[in-house]
Amino acid sequence: MKCKPSFLMFLTLPFILAGCANPLNQATYERYCSLGDTAFANKNFQYAGVMYSRAAQNADMGKLGDGPKARALYNAGESVRLWGGDYKSAESMLLQAQAISEKIWNDSAHDRERNSLLVALSLLYLDTNEPAKGWIYVSKTFGQPDLPNFKWKIIYEKYEPVLTGHGMTVEAGKLREELEKRQGTAQSG
């Protein structure tokens, strides 16, 4: 007797295949991230941005979750910012990553991710000479611990004269106060 495919099999096949795609997309995501990491380390920011953008797409397609997508968007946005080719795209990717991070990374275990996004957005708006937009992110760094191999002092020293030059003297004063607090803490610690 011949076996005919059942109608139920045709209904369930797409769901089975969709479930099987996840490991493939995880591997593809990781491959794109690895290629992006290598390109970034070699200062090939344009190629790194492309690879990280593809990783973000794979995070969506494979339903890998918000964390991998936010990381890929951050890396893509930061690569494009450093390349200097398209600040609007960099801004879009970094803002998407920031929105996701505010939703999912609200514990101290993710300080590095959150703070790295604040730094990237702050520097993006410094690069584009939009300190009022950047102030939002710079001010969120107040009271945050320094990152390994990175000190907020670098950002603050770059931002203070730009804020002052744009007539944002109150903000520049707050930044100076935070910088002085950090320098006092560093000297006493």
Buried (B, 14 or more C-beta within 10 A) or exposed (E): EEEEEEEEEEEEEEEEEEEEBEEEBBEBBBBBBEBBBEBBEEEBBBBBBBBBBBBBBBBEBBEBEBBBBBBBBBBBBBBBBBBEEBBEBBBBBBBBBBBBBEEBBEEEEBEBBBBBBBBBBBBBBBBBEBBEBBBEBBBBBBEEEBBEEEEBBEBBEBBBEBBBEBEBEEBBEBBBEBBEEBEEEEEEE
